[in-house]
Amino acid sequence: MSELRKDPITGRWVIIASERSKRPKEFDTLRADPLPGVCPFCYGNESLTPPEVLSFRHPRKDPDEPDWWVRVIPNKYPALTEGGEPLRSAEGMYDMINGVGVHEVIVETPDHQIPMAALPVEHIREIIWAYRERINDLSANPKIGYILIFKNHGPSAGASLDHPHTQLIATPIVPVLVEEELKGAKKYFKYKERCAFCDMIAHERRKPLRLLEATESFIAIEPFASRFPFETWIMPRHHSCHFNTILDREVEDLAGILKRTLGRMWNVLDDPPFNFMLHVAPPHDECNPYYHWHIEIIPKLTTVAGFEWGSGFYINPTSPEEACRFLRDAEWEVPYTKPNRVFQGQNK
């Protein structure tokens, strides 16, 4: 089993996932689809994956068979494994927790070559519903301290399979980056008695230098202190801590703004590799007035090198104002080839 180890100086936790171990010469991360011609996520290859935990499919079809449009499965090579209790232990000064958690894959579409940016809005809506349902289900587990949904698009962004998919990892503790966000947001609220995220939204709407798009329920911006070129955040316009409280009409709105944002990036940056992270409040926390769930999308256009690793500073060669101008003026439609199968959809 894997284990979590705590850095005694920074408080950062690291997952040591021995089950995923590689020999030194196997660390070539720029290869996608390690079995050429055999993709376990493709339509008809359901037997190559662990049994699904959720799927949106024709109601008369059985689980783990074709005729689905979104499918959630356990990761075959999980960083954390379900079962047992998260037990804390120590080796002298070093703290550890056994690797209890959940690692799942949300297969976004049966079609191998259609990225999220090219999917219809109604299909992206179904993917978002899958996120919501898995967070809802896992939030009831008292062993889960945090649930992170993330997407790696492209080999240099960490994707080992080309097939469009998102991952979910539920950990027994809250990650240090999220803790920093929570502490910073709480400190801002204590000083100003306002939510920092809500203030950010209000400011960007008043002075739209970094405002990419605003809809009835959501806003997309290039953050003022962007760490990376074309880093983009999507936030609900009304205060909300927990993603799984999203309303039906908001899901439709989020699917639209997410599609257009990814489409603009696709056209401006020529289908860049990117990472997408959904930051939410810890599942067992009551909704508070200072934290605001949001999506962070970070194209992989620069390399994090020695200065960044050594200092914690980031060098961003493109100002967020300039990035916003490029994206705002761009087309967002991405060529889409409709598959032979008819999309059933309409989960909600």
C-alpha positions as CSV (number, residue, x, y, z in Angstrom):
1,M,0.0,0.0,0.0
2,S,1.1,3.6,-0.6
3,E,1.7,6.0,2.2
4,L,1.6,9.7,2.9
5,R,4.8,11.2,4.4
6,K,4.9,14.7,6.0
7,D,7.8,17.1,5.5
8,P,8.6,18.2,9.1
9,I,9.7,21.7,7.9
10,T,7.0,22.8,5.4
11,G,4.1,20.6,6.6
12,R,3.8,19.4,3.0
13,W,2.5,15.9,2.5
14,V,3.9,13.6,-0.2
15,I,2.3,10.4,-1.5
16,I,4.8,7.6,-1.9
17,A,3.0,5.3,-4.3
18,S,5.2,2.2,-4.5
19,E,2.6,0.3,-6.6
20,R,3.2,2.8,-9.4
21,S,7.0,2.4,-9.2
22,K,9.2,2.5,-12.3
23,R,12.7,1.5,-13.0
24,P,15.1,4.5,-13.7
25,K,14.9,4.3,-17.5
26,E,11.1,4.1,-17.5
27,F,10.6,7.7,-16.5
28,D,9.8,8.9,-20.0
29,T,6.6,10.9,-19.3
30,L,6.2,12.2,-22.9
31,R,4.7,9.0,-24.2
32,A,1.0,8.7,-24.4
33,D,-1.0,5.5,-24.8
34,P,1.7,3.0,-23.7
35,L,-0.1,0.2,-25.5
36,P,-0.4,1.4,-29.1
37,G,-3.8,0.7,-30.6
38,V,-5.3,-0.5,-27.3
39,C,-7.0,2.2,-25.2
40,P,-8.8,1.0,-22.1
41,F,-11.1,4.0,-22.2
42,C,-12.4,3.5,-25.7
43,Y,-15.9,2.3,-26.6
44,G,-16.0,-1.5,-26.5
45,N,-12.9,-1.9,-24.2
46,E,-14.9,-1.7,-20.9
47,S,-13.5,-5.1,-19.9
48,L,-10.0,-3.6,-19.7
49,T,-10.9,-1.4,-16.8
50,P,-12.0,-2.0,-13.2
51,P,-15.8,-2.1,-12.8
52,E,-17.4,1.3,-13.1
53,V,-18.7,3.2,-10.1
54,L,-20.9,5.6,-12.1
55,S,-22.0,5.9,-15.7
56,F,-24.4,7.8,-17.8
57,R,-25.8,5.4,-20.4
58,H,-29.0,4.1,-22.0
59,P,-31.2,2.9,-19.1
60,R,-31.7,-0.5,-20.6
61,K,-28.0,-1.2,-20.9
62,D,-26.0,-3.1,-18.2
63,P,-23.0,-1.6,-16.4
64,D,-19.5,-2.1,-18.0
65,E,-21.0,-2.6,-21.4
66,P,-21.0,-0.1,-24.4
67,D,-23.7,2.5,-24.9
68,W,-22.4,5.1,-22.4
69,W,-21.4,8.7,-22.8
70,V,-19.7,9.4,-19.5
71,R,-18.1,6.7,-17.3
72,V,-16.4,6.7,-13.9
73,I,-14.0,3.9,-13.0
74,P,-11.4,3.3,-10.2
75,N,-7.9,4.0,-11.4
76,K,-6.2,0.7,-12.3
77,Y,-2.9,2.0,-10.8
78,P,-4.1,4.2,-7.9
79,A,-2.0,6.6,-5.9
80,L,-4.3,5.9,-2.9
81,T,-6.4,2.8,-2.2
82,E,-9.8,2.4,-0.7
83,G,-10.4,0.3,2.3
84,G,-9.1,0.3,5.9
85,E,-8.6,3.3,8.2
86,P,-6.2,6.2,7.8
87,L,-3.7,5.3,10.6
88,R,-1.1,7.9,11.7
89,S,2.3,6.6,12.7
90,A,5.9,7.9,13.2
91,E,9.4,6.9,12.5
92,G,11.4,9.1,14.9
93,M,10.7,12.7,13.9
94,Y,8.9,11.7,10.7
95,D,5.0,11.4,10.5
96,M,3.2,9.1,8.1
97,I,-0.3,8.0,7.2
98,N,-1.1,4.8,5.4
99,G,-2.3,5.5,1.9
100,V,-6.1,5.3,2.3
101,G,-8.1,7.3,-0.1
102,V,-9.8,7.1,-3.5
103,H,-8.4,7.5,-7.0
104,E,-10.9,7.5,-9.9
105,V,-11.0,8.3,-13.6
106,I,-13.9,10.2,-15.2
107,V,-13.9,9.1,-18.9
108,E,-15.4,12.1,-20.5
109,T,-16.5,10.6,-23.8
110,P,-16.4,7.2,-25.6
111,D,-14.5,8.9,-28.5
112,H,-10.7,8.8,-28.3
113,Q,-9.8,12.0,-30.3
114,I,-12.5,14.5,-29.2
115,P,-11.2,16.9,-26.5
116,M,-13.5,18.6,-24.0
117,A,-13.1,21.9,-25.9
118,A,-14.8,20.3,-29.0
119,L,-17.6,18.5,-27.1
120,P,-21.2,20.0,-27.3
121,V,-22.2,22.0,-24.2
122,E,-24.8,19.3,-23.3
123,H,-22.1,16.7,-23.1
124,I,-19.8,18.9,-21.0
125,R,-22.9,19.4,-18.7
126,E,-23.0,15.6,-18.2
127,I,-19.3,15.5,-17.3
128,I,-19.9,18.3,-14.7
129,W,-22.8,16.2,-13.3
130,A,-20.4,13.3,-12.9
131,Y,-18.0,15.5,-10.9
132,R,-20.9,16.6,-8.7
133,E,-22.2,13.1,-8.1
134,R,-18.8,11.7,-7.2
135,I,-18.1,14.6,-4.8
136,N,-21.5,14.1,-3.2
137,D,-21.0,10.4,-2.7
138,L,-17.4,10.6,-1.4
139,S,-18.2,13.6,0.9
140,A,-20.3,11.2,3.1
141,N,-17.2,9.2,3.9
142,P,-15.7,10.4,7.2
143,K,-12.3,9.1,6.2
144,I,-12.0,11.6,3.4
145,G,-10.4,14.9,4.2
146,Y,-10.3,16.4,0.8
147,I,-11.5,15.7,-2.8
148,L,-9.5,17.1,-5.7
149,I,-10.8,16.8,-9.3
150,F,-8.2,17.6,-11.9
151,K,-7.5,17.1,-15.6
152,N,-4.2,16.7,-17.4
153,H,-4.4,17.4,-21.1
154,G,-1.3,16.4,-23.2
155,P,1.7,14.3,-22.3
156,S,3.8,17.3,-21.1
157,A,0.9,18.1,-18.7
158,G,1.1,14.6,-17.2
159,A,-1.5,12.7,-19.3
160,S,-0.3,9.1,-19.9
161,L,-3.3,8.4,-22.1
162,D,-4.6,10.5,-25.0
163,H,-8.2,9.6,-24.4
164,P,-10.1,12.6,-22.8
165,H,-10.5,12.0,-19.1
166,T,-10.4,13.7,-15.7
167,Q,-9.2,12.3,-12.5
168,L,-10.4,12.4,-8.9
169,I,-8.2,11.8,-5.9
170,A,-9.7,11.9,-2.4
171,T,-7.1,12.1,0.4
172,P,-7.3,11.7,4.2
173,I,-5.8,15.1,4.8
174,V,-6.2,18.6,3.2
175,P,-3.4,19.4,0.8
176,V,-1.0,22.1,1.8
177,L,-1.8,24.4,-1.2
178,V,-5.5,24.3,-0.3
179,E,-4.7,24.9,3.4
180,E,-2.7,28.0,2.3
181,E,-5.7,29.2,0.2
182,L,-8.1,28.6,3.2
183,K,-5.8,30.4,5.6
184,G,-5.2,33.4,3.2
185,A,-8.9,33.7,2.5
186,K,-9.8,33.5,6.3
187,K,-7.1,36.2,7.1
188,Y,-8.5,38.5,4.4
189,F,-12.0,38.0,5.7
190,K,-11.0,38.7,9.3
191,Y,-9.4,42.0,8.2
192,K,-12.0,43.3,5.7
193,E,-15.1,41.3,6.7
194,R,-15.5,40.4,3.0
195,C,-14.7,37.4,0.9
196,A,-11.5,37.9,-1.1
197,F,-12.8,36.0,-4.1
198,C,-16.1,38.0,-4.1
199,D,-14.0,41.2,-4.0
200,M,-11.9,39.9,-6.9
201,I,-15.0,39.3,-8.9
202,A,-16.4,42.7,-8.2
203,H,-13.1,44.4,-9.0
204,E,-12.7,42.6,-12.3
205,R,-16.2,43.5,-13.4
206,R,-15.7,47.2,-12.5
207,K,-12.3,47.3,-14.4
208,P,-12.4,44.5,-17.0
209,L,-8.8,44.5,-17.9
210,R,-8.5,40.8,-17.1
211,L,-12.2,39.8,-17.5
212,L,-12.5,37.1,-20.1
213,E,-16.2,36.5,-19.9
214,A,-19.1,37.0,-17.4
215,T,-22.3,35.0,-17.6
216,E,-25.4,35.0,-15.3
217,S,-23.7,32.7,-12.8
218,F,-20.0,32.6,-13.6
219,I,-17.0,34.7,-14.4
220,A,-13.7,33.8,-16.2
221,I,-10.6,35.9,-15.5
222,E,-6.9,36.1,-15.9
223,P,-5.8,36.5,-12.3
224,F,-4.0,39.7,-11.4
225,A,-0.9,37.7,-10.0
226,S,-1.0,35.0,-12.7
227,R,1.8,32.5,-12.1
228,F,1.8,31.3,-15.7
229,P,1.0,32.7,-19.1
230,F,-2.7,32.4,-19.9
231,E,-3.6,31.1,-16.4
232,T,-7.4,31.4,-16.2
233,W,-9.8,31.0,-13.3
234,I,-13.5,30.3,-13.5
235,M,-15.6,31.3,-10.4
236,P,-19.2,31.4,-9.5
237,R,-20.4,35.0,-9.2
238,H,-22.4,34.3,-6.1
239,H,-20.5,33.1,-3.0
240,S,-20.3,29.3,-2.7
241,C,-17.8,27.0,-0.8
242,H,-18.8,23.6,-2.1
243,F,-19.0,22.6,-5.7
244,N,-21.6,19.9,-5.1
245,T,-24.2,22.5,-4.1
246,I,-24.3,23.7,-7.7
247,L,-27.8,24.2,-9.1
248,D,-29.2,22.6,-12.3
249,R,-29.3,26.0,-14.2
250,E,-25.7,26.7,-13.0
251,V,-24.4,23.5,-14.4
252,E,-25.6,24.5,-17.9
253,D,-24.0,27.9,-17.5
254,L,-20.7,26.4,-16.3
255,A,-20.6,24.0,-19.2
256,G,-20.9,26.9,-21.6
257,I,-18.3,29.1,-20.1
258,L,-15.9,26.2,-19.7
259,K,-16.3,25.2,-23.3
260,R,-15.7,28.7,-24.6
261,T,-12.7,29.2,-22.3
262,L,-11.0,26.0,-23.4
263,G,-11.9,26.7,-27.0
264,R,-10.3,30.1,-26.9
265,M,-7.1,28.6,-25.5
266,W,-7.2,25.9,-28.2
267,N,-7.4,28.5,-31.0
268,V,-4.9,31.0,-29.5
269,L,-2.3,28.6,-28.3
270,D,-2.8,25.8,-30.8
271,D,-4.2,23.0,-28.6
272,P,-1.8,23.6,-25.6
273,P,-1.2,21.0,-22.9
274,F,-2.8,22.2,-19.8
275,N,-3.8,21.3,-16.2
276,F,-7.3,21.9,-14.8
277,M,-8.0,21.8,-11.1
278,L,-11.2,22.2,-9.2
279,H,-10.5,23.8,-5.8
280,V,-13.3,23.4,-3.2
281,A,-13.7,23.6,0.6
282,P,-13.0,20.4,2.5
283,P,-16.1,18.2,2.3
284,H,-16.8,18.1,6.1
285,D,-16.5,21.9,6.6
286,E,-19.6,24.0,6.9
287,C,-19.9,26.5,4.2
288,N,-18.1,29.6,5.4
289,P,-18.2,33.3,4.3
290,Y,-14.5,33.4,3.3
291,Y,-13.8,30.6,0.8
292,H,-15.1,30.4,-2.7
293,W,-14.8,27.3,-5.0
294,H,-13.2,27.9,-8.3
295,I,-11.6,26.2,-11.4
296,E,-7.9,26.9,-12.3
297,I,-6.8,26.2,-15.8
298,I,-3.0,26.4,-16.4
299,P,-1.6,25.9,-19.9
300,K,1.9,24.3,-19.9
301,L,3.8,27.0,-21.9
302,T,6.8,27.6,-19.7
303,T,9.1,25.4,-17.6
304,V,9.2,25.6,-13.8
305,A,13.0,25.6,-13.3
306,G,15.6,26.2,-10.6
307,F,14.6,29.7,-9.6
308,E,11.0,28.8,-9.2
309,W,11.7,25.6,-7.3
310,G,14.3,27.4,-5.1
311,S,12.4,30.6,-4.3
312,G,8.6,29.9,-4.7
313,F,8.5,32.9,-7.1
314,Y,7.1,32.5,-10.6
315,I,8.4,34.3,-13.7
316,N,5.4,34.9,-16.1
317,P,6.5,36.4,-19.4
318,T,3.0,37.3,-20.5
319,S,0.9,39.8,-18.4
320,P,-2.6,38.7,-17.6
321,E,-3.9,41.9,-19.3
322,E,-2.2,40.9,-22.5
323,A,-3.3,37.3,-22.2
324,C,-6.9,38.4,-21.7
325,R,-6.8,40.6,-24.9
326,F,-5.6,37.6,-26.9
327,L,-8.2,35.2,-25.5
328,R,-11.1,37.7,-25.5
329,D,-10.7,38.4,-29.2
330,A,-10.3,34.8,-30.2
331,E,-12.8,32.4,-31.7
332,W,-13.9,29.7,-29.3
333,E,-15.4,27.1,-31.7
334,V,-13.3,24.0,-32.1
335,P,-13.9,21.7,-35.0
336,Y,-16.0,18.8,-33.9
337,T,-16.7,15.6,-35.8
338,K,-19.9,14.1,-34.7
339,P,-19.4,10.4,-33.8
340,N,-21.6,7.7,-35.4
341,R,-23.3,7.0,-32.0
342,V,-26.1,9.3,-31.1
343,F,-25.6,11.2,-27.9
344,Q,-28.3,10.3,-25.4
345,G,-27.4,12.9,-22.7
346,Q,-30.0,14.7,-20.6
347,N,-28.9,13.2,-17.3
348,K,-30.6,15.9,-15.4
